[in-house]
Amino acid sequence: MSYLNSVTIVGFVGADPEQRQARNNGSKFTVLSVATQRSWKNAEDEWVSKVEWHRIAIFRPRLADAVLTNIKKGAHVLVEGSLVSTTYERANGKGKKAKTNKQTFWCIRADVVRKLDRGEPEPETLASGSTASSEALEASDPAPF
């Protein structure tokens, strides 16, 4: 039996990417916030939409650096990766009767981030090795830029 954990989203970047440092080993990674929107018709035959925010974590150093320098707030992006959860306990209150609250957060661990903006001219280094009109920032590429 095989299992699959694969996520693909297309959306808009909500803020400039941030570089963070892992607490356990000190390695650097990049965090990106991407909004997606879904629309449907409700029972009254009216269009309703909902925006979902996704936290993207990029741990591969070359991809993380490329995203940090080339992706900005408002960019239209495609992200491929896997869904991962983090659970930790947080103390609520002080004193002997303080309870711990276990929380689980979900994020997408990105393997690919592709910029989909069409209105910007492509830098020469991006256009030379790319046959597609969009930029690909893939972890498997030896030099994404």
Helices and strands as residue ranges (DSSP letters): E 7-13, E 18-21, E 28-41, E 47-58, H 61-70, E 76-92, E 99-115, H 124-127, E 135-138
